[in-house]
Amino acid sequence: MSEQTLNGFVHAAAEEFGVPGAAVGVWVDGRELFACHGVTSLENPLPVDRDTMFLLGSVSKTYTATALMRLVADGRVALDAPVRRYVPELVLADGAAAERITVLNLLNHTSGLDWNLVNDTGEGDDALAAFVAELDALALIAEPGSRASYSQAAFNLAGRILENVTGLTYERAVAALVLEPLGLAHSHFDPAVVLTHRFAVGHNPGEDGAPAVARQWKGTRANNPGGGIAGSIADQLRWARFHLGDGRTEDGERLLPAEVLHGMRRPTVELRGSSLGDAFGVCWFLREVDGVRTIGHGGSVNGQFAELLIVPERGFAVAVASNAGPDAGLRFNQAVVRRVLEHHLGLVDADPEPLPYDAARAREVAGEYAIDAMTVTIAADGEGLTLAAAIKPEVRAAAGTELPPDYAPAPMGLLPGDGDEYVVLGGGLSGQRGFFTRDARGTITGADLAGRLFPRTRPTP
């Protein structure tokens, strides 16, 4: 695939899904390919290029984890140590759990901490400290180490470890440990710095259905460790090349021993029924695509989506960033990644085929499932199942700013096996897989979606 061919496909896909702007980078056969489409903003348009900075959402977690692994390699942090060793101020509602959660539990999402706190602790240098001080209000949804459930709060707590051990702010620590040594000059957390570069803004469907600029550009500072970095697609490829390498920078400086860097790719906990991966390494989602192992991470913010996928055994990487809401951006990113994988590596990433509709099983799984900020509703209409995901009305009302749109009901189907796994078949969550959790009596108590547990709040609505 030449850059011309890649550009042609990216342009066609962006037009198909209605994406205002996107950037794609591919590392293959020791060379870079780039394709850029559209504009940074429909209201103040500038052409997107390889240095345009997009908000990368949860891809930020890979920077937090790698920075912490530098401290691990230096003997300043131990993965199996309790978090309290480095954050003695940590208080949780469950005091025993607070003593048991380890650093690795944060980095592979087995801490048992719920998704996140919906709060704003300001933009000062004390934002993370203030966030941690409120963690006693966060629910524990599982015993530490017992299962994986994706947690933004866990990574924010990991960011506080960086602050306490280095004596720096989180942002300054990550810059010193990874961004600056790797020459990632178009990767920053501070909006004041991003504003001096070309950057993209998000877009969501307006009242007429057409893309409209999303007014909340970035989340709170306390969420930076789990989702606050803005970066260019060129920097994302440089980041991927580092993780494909032996722990040295392009100038030969060793940042990590190869065994520590590559150890981040080894499974630490299995994932069940997830389109995101088969297991977690240290932060990375580990997934087999057509029999070949990959590592990767995606991210989303208000009207922007990012995807980074690395194939270590093939020396290959693809990075995508787009500035459109879920029905457009997420599906565009997925289409690009799949096309690039198939063209360059011959790997087909296909969604599984669901079982025929079973009314009895549908009634069993239908209901509402919720975390602190969102509700997932699974409904059965006698002919099929649908899944919708929505930010809770009280959360929207209290936010005081625009939040991402909800995911409208989309068809879903149960998958072969024990029938407790499912796949979403349309809409912005198309292709997302999950599974239902049962208690000892066989009663469904929760549903996993996007790697996180949504406890069941009531059966059939």
N, C-alpha and C positions, 0 to 999 in steps of 0.2 A: 504494500500500500504506500504510494507516494504521498507527499503532502497535498498534492493537487487532488488525489482521490479521496484522502481523508477530509479535506476541506469540502469537497462535494457532498460527501455523506453527512457531515456535521451540519452543513447548511440545509440540506433536505430534511434532516431530522428535526432541526430547530424550527423550520417552517411548519412541519407536520404537527409538532406539539405546541407551537405558539410560544417559543422561548425568546425573549427580547435579546439576550446576550449569553454567550457561552465561550469557554476556552477548553481545549482538549490537548493533552500532551501524551505522547507515547515514547517509551524508551525501548528500542528493539534493535538487535544486532549491533549494539554499541553506538547507536546514533539516536538523535532526538527528532521527532516529528511533531509539528504543532498545527492546530487548526483553530481559528478564532472566528466567531460569528457575532454579528449584531452590535448592540450598544450597551453601555454601562447603565443607562437610565433612559426611559422613554420621555422623561420630562427635560432632562439636560443631557442629551446623547453625546457620548464620545465613543469612538470605535473600540471594541474590546481587542486587546493584544495579549501576547504571552506574559507581559508584566503587569497586566491589570489585576488588582487585588480583589478577590472575592472573600466573603466570610466563609470559613470552612467548617463551622460548627464543631461537631464531635471529632473530626479529624485532629482537633487540638489535643485530644487525649494521647495521641501517639507522641507528641512533643513532651507532654508532662511525664509520661512513662519513661521515655528515653532519657530525659534529664535526670529523673530519679535513678535510673540504672547507672548513670555516671557516678552518682553518690554511692551506689551499691558497690561498683567496681573499685572505688577508692576506699571502701571499708567504713564509710561514714553513715551508711544505712544498711540494715539487714532485712531482706525480704520476709524472713520468718519471724521478725521481731514484732511485738505488739505496737500498734500505732501510738499508744500512750507513751512509749519511750521517747518519741519525737514530738508528740503533741500532748504534753501532760495536762493541758487545760481541757482536754476532750471530756465532755459529759454527755451521756446518752440516757434516754428514758430507762433502758435496761442496763444497769450498772455492770452486771457480769459480762454482757456482750461487749461493752466498752473496753473491758480488760482483755478480751480474747481476739478482737479484730486485729489482723496482721497487715503489714504493708502490702503483701501479695494479695490478700483479700480485697484490698482497694483496687489493685491493678488488674485483677481478673474478675471483678464484679461478683465476688462471693462474700462480701461483707455482711449481707443480710439487710443493708440499709435500703429503704425505699428510694424511689427515683430521685426526688429532690425536694428542697424547701421552696415554696413560692414566696420569696421575700426579696427585698432590696436593701442591702447594707451599705449603699452609697458607693462613691467612686474614689474614696480616699485610700491611702496605703493600708488602712486597717480593715478593708472590706472583707478579706478572707478571715481574719481573726474574728470579726463580728459574726460572720456566717457560721463559723465553727461554734461560737458561743450559743447559737440557737439550735444546734443539732439535737438537743434533748427533746425538741418538739417533733422530730422525725420518727416515723414508725419503723420498727424492725419487722420485716416481712418474712424472715427466715433466720435460723441459727447461723452464726458466722461459720463459713466454710462448708455449709451443707448443700448449697446449690448456687447456680449463677442467676443473677437478675440484674440487668443493666442499671447502673446508678450514677447519675450526674453528681449527686452529693458526695459519693465516694471519691470521685476524682477531684472535687473541690477540696476535700480533706487531704488528699495526696498533695495538692498544691500547697497546703499549709505546712506539710512536712518539709517541702522545699524551702519555704520561708524560714522555718525555725532552724533548720540545719545550716543553711547558708548565711543567715542573717540579712538576706536581701528580700525585696518584694518578689512575689512569684514571677512577675513579668521580667524583672531584671535577672532573676536566677536562670530562667529558661533562655533568655538572650545570651547570657554569659556561657552557659553550659552547652547549648546546641546551635542557636540561630547564628551567632556571630562566628564561631569557628567554622561553620559550614558555608558561610557567605550568603546566607538567606536574607538578602537586603530588601526583599519585597515581602517580608513576613513580619507582622507587628500586631500587638494587642491594643496599643494606645490609639484611640480614634484621632487624636490630634496629630499623630504621625501619619496615619493612613490618609488623612485629608490632604497631605502634601504629595500624594501619589495619585495615579489614576486608579479608581476603585469602582466596584459595581454596587448598585443598590438592589434590593429585592423587589419583586413584583408579585402581587396576588390578584385573583380575579376581582374586578370591580362589580358594581351593581348591574352593569350591562354584560358582564361575563368577560369583558376584554381586560387584558393585563393593566393593572394600575400600581403605581409606586407604593411600596409598603413603608409606612411612616415610622415604625420602630426599626431602626437600622441594626442595632446591636443590643445584646442582653447586658445584664449587670456585671460589674467588675468581678464580683465573687464567683461568677460562673466561668471566668476565663480559663481555669485549668481543665474544665470539661468541655468548653465550647466557644472560646473567645478569640481565636486567632484569625487574622485576615492574611491571606497569602496569594501569591500569583501561581499560575500553572507551571511556569518555568521553575519556581522554587519548589513546587511539589515534586517535579521530576528529579530535582537535585536531592531532595529529601529521600525519594525512593531509591536513588542510586546509592546513597549512603547506607540504607538498609539492605541493599543488595551486595554491599562490599564487605570489607574485613574490619570495619571499625575505624578506618583512617579517613581523614579529610582528603580532598583532591590535592592538597599541598603536602600530604604525607604525615600530618599530625595525627597521632592516635588519640581518638576520643574514647573508644571502648575496646576492650579485648574482643577479638572475634567471637570467642565462645560465649561471652556475655551478650553481645549483639544478636548472635544467631539463636541464643537461648530464648530470646523474646518470641521466637517463632514456634517453640515447642509447646504442645498442649499442656495446660495446667488444670483445666476443668472442661468436661464435655458440655456441649449444648445440644438440646433436643429440638427437633422440628423447627429450626430457624433457617430462613433464607440468608441470614447474615453470616452464618458459619456453623461448623460442626463442633467447634471448641474455641475457647479463649486461650491464647498464649499469655504473654505479659502485655495486656492491652489489645493486641491484634486479634481480629476475628480470623480464625483459621478455617478454610473451606476447600473442599475438593470440587473442582470444576472438570467434569468429564474425565475423572481419574487423575487429575494433576492437582497438586497442593498449591494453594494460594494463601496470601495473607493480605488483609485489607482493613479499611475503615471508611465509613461514610459519615456525613454530617449534614445537618440542616439548621437553618435559622429562619427568620421571618422572610419568606420569599426567595431564599437562596439554598441551593443544594450542592454538595460536593461528594466526590467518590475517588478513593485511591485504592487501586488493586495492584499487588506485586506478585509475580510468579518467580520465586527464587531459583528454582531448578532450570528455568529458561532464561534467566537474566533479563526479565521483561517487566514493564510497569505501564499502567495507564492511569491518568489522572483527568478528572472532568469536573468542571465547575459551571453552574448555570444560575441565572438570576430570575427564576420563575417559581411560582408556588407548586404544591405537591402534584397536582394532576399533570402539570407540564414538566417541571424541572426534574422530578424524581424519575418519571418515565423516560424522559430524554436521556438522562445520565445512564439509566439501565440499558437503553437501546444502544448507546454508544459503546459502553463497556462490552456488551455481548458481541457487537459487530466486530470490534477490534480484536477480541479474543479469538473469534472464529476465523477472521481473515489471517492474522499473523501466526496463530498457534494451532489452528484447526480444532479449537475447543468449543463445544456447543454447550451453552448454559441454558437449559430448557426448564420451564416450570413443570412440576409433576402433574399427572392427570388425576383429578378427583374421582371419588366413588359416585355412583348414581345416588340421587337424592333419596334419603331415608327419613320419612316423616317422624318416626319414633326417636331416632337419634337427634334429629333437628330440634325436637321439643326438649330433649335432655340438655343440649348445650346452649339453647337460647337463654338470654338474660343480660344483665348489666354487670360489668366488671370495671373496677375503678382504682386509680391511684389518687394522690392528693390533688393533682391538677387536671386529670383527664378521665373521661368515661368512655369505655368501649361497649357498644350495644350490638349484640348478636340477635337477629330476629328471624323467625321462620314464618313464611306466609302460606304454607301448604304446598308450595311448588319449589321453593328454594330457600337458601339461607343468605342473609346479608350481614355485613359488618360495617359499622360506622364508628368513628372515633371523634370525640369532641372535647374541647376545653370546657371545663365546668363553668356555668354562667356566673357563679359567684367569683371565680378567678378572673374572668373577663371584666366583671364590674369593678373589681378592686385594683386591676392592673393600672388604670389611668393612662394607658397607651394602647396602640393597636397591637393585637396578637395575631399569630398565624391563623388562617381559616381552618375550619373543621374538615374532616374527611367525611364526605357524604356516603350514605349506605351504598355498598358495592357488593356484588355477588361473591360468595365464598363457597368452598366445598370441603368436605372431609376427605382425608387421604387413606389409602390402603394401610393395612397393619392392624393396630388395635382400634383404629377409628378415632383416636383422640388427637390426631394431628390434622391440621387444616391448611388451606392455601386461599388467599384472597385473589379473586379472578378478574378484578377490574378496578377502575378509579385510581386515585393517587397512591394507594397501597398495593397495587397490582403486583402479584408475585410474592408478596410477603407471606411467610409461613409462620405457624405457631402451633401450640398444643395446649390441651386442657389438663389441669392438675386435679387429682382426686384424693380424698382422704381415705382412711383405713376402711371405711364402709362403702367406698366406691362412689361417693357423692362428689360432683364437680365443685371445686372450691376456688378455682382460678383459671385464668387464660393467659398464656404468654404471647406477647406480640412485640416485635422489634427487640427481642432479647430480654424483655422485662416482664415481670409478673404483675398482672392486674387481678387482685383478689375479687372474687365474686361478691357483689353487693345484694343482688336479688335474682331469682330465676326469671323465667319467661315474662317479659314486660307486657 
